[in-house]
Structure formats: structure tokens, C-alpha cells
Amino acid sequence: MINIIFEPALLLGGIFAFLMVLLYSLRFINPYLSTDWDIFITTLGIVYSSIIIIHGWRLDPILLFSQVLLIFITFSFCWILIRQREI
């Protein structure tokens, strides 16, 4: 059963998918900053965000909060790695 409702999980999954597409587009904008791992991370991020979008209506509030923390940690880790590549 696929039940997509506008909830915070849909917004969270949509933002995460958008940022993963931005990470993939970094390969075309500045090829010197991109690595082969970016494709792998982007693929996992798109799969993760599609799961959150499709099955996000089942999340309890505490589980949704843990997903928010997980995504925040992932974004900060990607941001630090991209900034280190510039140096």
C-alpha cells in the first residue's frame, strides 16, 4: 500500500532528495570537487528519500526526530568533505 500524505516526512524526504540531486550536479558544475563516491552516496540518498516519502506516514514522532538527526548528520558530513576537497 502506498499512502503519500503531506506530512513532515514528505517534506524531509523531498528536501533530502533535492540535496542529493545537488550533490550529483556538483559533478557537472565543478568536476574537480567530485569523486566517484558521490555517485554512490547520491544513489543511497535517493533510495532513502523515496522510502521516507512513501512510508513516512508510519513514523512515530520520536522516529521522525531520529530521521531528522540522521539527515542533519549526513548533510554536515557531506558539507565538511566538500569543503576539505577545495583545500
Disulfide bonds with the S-S distance in Angstrom:
none
